[in-house]
């Protein structure tokens, strides 16, 4: 089970979640251990370029930026420009709506 599995499950059930991700891939936007709140997308709503989303790319879960969109896919990347790859909109589970210390 991945670190994000319990949050993804709740997002798929329509619940908003809060957690403290670890790591430095989203600095300076999100510091390691900061409290983030992620909200599921409403029906018909889709992620936009520059949204920070909880997503799965090639079996790994990320809290990273949407860098680009095409058809029913988004390109996921961290704050330092590293691209994780393209993933389907079905694997984008929610959008960061708040970041707290």
C-alpha positions as a LaTeX table, in Angstrom:
\begin{tabular}{lrrr}
\hline
Residue & $x$ (\AA) & $y$ (\AA) & $z$ (\AA) \\
\hline
Unk1 & 0.00 & 0.00 & 0.00 \\
Unk2 & 1.34 & 3.43 & $-0.93$ \\
Unk3 & 1.62 & 6.38 & 1.45 \\
Unk4 & $-1.33$ & 8.05 & $-0.31$ \\
Unk5 & $-3.72$ & 5.06 & $-0.51$ \\
Unk6 & $-5.89$ & 6.02 & 2.50 \\
Unk7 & $-6.22$ & 9.61 & 1.23 \\
Unk8 & $-7.01$ & 8.49 & $-2.32$ \\
Unk9 & $-9.74$ & 6.19 & $-1.03$ \\
Unk10 & $-11.36$ & 9.04 & 0.90 \\
Unk11 & $-11.09$ & 11.39 & $-2.09$ \\
Unk12 & $-12.76$ & 8.77 & $-4.29$ \\
Unk13 & $-15.59$ & 8.71 & $-1.75$ \\
Unk14 & $-16.00$ & 12.48 & $-2.12$ \\
Unk15 & $-14.28$ & 13.46 & 1.13 \\
Unk16 & $-11.76$ & 16.26 & 1.60 \\
Unk17 & $-8.53$ & 15.14 & 3.29 \\
Unk18 & $-5.66$ & 16.80 & 5.16 \\
Unk19 & $-2.20$ & 15.35 & 5.71 \\
Unk20 & 1.47 & 16.27 & 6.11 \\
Unk21 & 3.51 & 15.05 & 3.13 \\
Unk22 & 7.23 & 14.48 & 3.56 \\
Unk23 & 9.94 & 15.39 & 1.06 \\
Unk24 & 11.39 & 18.38 & $-0.74$ \\
Unk25 & 10.18 & 17.98 & $-4.32$ \\
Unk26 & 7.60 & 20.77 & $-3.95$ \\
Unk27 & 9.75 & 23.34 & $-2.16$ \\
Unk28 & 9.22 & 26.32 & $-1.95$ \\
Unk29 & 5.47 & 25.82 & $-2.48$ \\
Unk30 & 5.06 & 23.05 & 0.09 \\
Unk31 & 7.63 & 22.41 & 2.83 \\
Unk32 & 8.17 & 18.90 & 4.16 \\
Unk33 & 5.64 & 18.30 & 6.95 \\
Unk34 & 3.34 & 21.22 & 6.16 \\
Unk35 & $-0.36$ & 20.48 & 6.50 \\
Unk36 & $-2.08$ & 20.33 & 3.10 \\
Unk37 & $-5.77$ & 19.99 & 2.38 \\
Unk38 & $-6.83$ & 18.17 & $-0.79$ \\
Unk39 & $-10.34$ & 18.34 & $-2.17$ \\
Unk40 & $-11.82$ & 15.91 & $-4.71$ \\
Unk41 & $-12.84$ & 17.28 & $-8.08$ \\
Unk42 & $-16.54$ & 17.91 & $-8.56$ \\
Unk43 & $-18.29$ & 16.02 & $-11.31$ \\
Unk44 & $-17.32$ & 17.54 & $-14.65$ \\
Unk45 & $-14.44$ & 19.48 & $-13.10$ \\
Unk46 & $-10.88$ & 18.73 & $-14.27$ \\
Unk47 & $-7.43$ & 19.82 & $-13.14$ \\
Unk48 & $-5.89$ & 22.92 & $-14.67$ \\
Unk49 & $-2.27$ & 23.59 & $-15.55$ \\
Unk50 & $-0.44$ & 24.78 & $-12.39$ \\
Unk51 & $-2.83$ & 23.00 & $-9.98$ \\
Unk52 & $-1.12$ & 20.93 & $-7.29$ \\
Unk53 & $-2.80$ & 17.55 & $-7.32$ \\
Unk54 & $-2.68$ & 14.15 & $-5.64$ \\
Unk55 & $-2.17$ & 11.72 & $-8.50$ \\
Unk56 & $-0.78$ & 8.36 & $-9.54$ \\
Unk57 & 1.77 & 8.14 & $-12.36$ \\
Unk58 & 3.08 & 4.73 & $-13.44$ \\
Unk59 & 2.15 & 3.18 & $-10.08$ \\
Unk60 & 3.70 & 5.91 & $-7.90$ \\
Unk61 & 1.70 & 8.53 & $-5.99$ \\
Unk62 & 2.66 & 12.20 & $-6.07$ \\
Unk63 & 1.53 & 15.54 & $-4.71$ \\
Unk64 & 2.85 & 17.54 & $-7.67$ \\
Unk65 & 1.97 & 20.13 & $-10.29$ \\
Unk66 & $-0.06$ & 19.67 & $-13.43$ \\
Unk67 & 2.44 & 20.94 & $-16.00$ \\
Unk68 & 0.40 & 20.38 & $-19.18$ \\
Unk69 & $-2.86$ & 18.88 & $-20.47$ \\
Unk70 & $-3.83$ & 16.99 & $-23.61$ \\
Unk71 & $-7.10$ & 15.20 & $-24.29$ \\
Unk72 & $-7.80$ & 13.13 & $-21.14$ \\
Unk73 & $-4.28$ & 13.25 & $-19.74$ \\
Unk74 & $-2.09$ & 15.53 & $-17.66$ \\
Unk75 & 1.68 & 15.85 & $-17.39$ \\
Unk76 & 2.82 & 15.75 & $-13.76$ \\
Unk77 & 6.00 & 17.48 & $-12.54$ \\
Unk78 & 7.57 & 18.63 & $-9.28$ \\
Unk79 & 8.49 & 22.20 & $-8.33$ \\
Unk80 & 12.00 & 21.78 & $-9.76$ \\
Unk81 & 10.87 & 20.86 & $-13.26$ \\
Unk82 & 11.34 & 17.08 & $-13.03$ \\
Unk83 & 8.58 & 15.46 & $-15.05$ \\
Unk84 & 7.04 & 12.31 & $-13.61$ \\
Unk85 & 5.09 & 11.58 & $-16.79$ \\
Unk86 & 1.65 & 11.64 & $-18.33$ \\
Unk87 & $-1.32$ & 10.12 & $-16.53$ \\
Unk88 & $-5.03$ & 9.89 & $-17.21$ \\
Unk89 & $-7.53$ & 12.22 & $-15.58$ \\
Unk90 & $-8.93$ & 9.15 & $-13.80$ \\
Unk91 & $-5.70$ & 8.99 & $-11.80$ \\
Unk92 & $-5.90$ & 12.58 & $-10.60$ \\
Unk93 & $-7.72$ & 12.26 & $-7.29$ \\
Unk94 & $-7.86$ & 15.76 & $-5.86$ \\
Unk95 & $-6.51$ & 19.31 & $-5.82$ \\
Unk96 & $-4.63$ & 21.09 & $-3.03$ \\
Unk97 & $-6.91$ & 23.83 & $-1.71$ \\
Unk98 & $-4.96$ & 24.88 & 1.39 \\
Unk99 & $-1.39$ & 24.78 & 2.70 \\
Unk100 & $-0.73$ & 25.55 & 6.38 \\
Unk101 & 2.40 & 25.63 & 8.51 \\
\hline
\end{tabular}
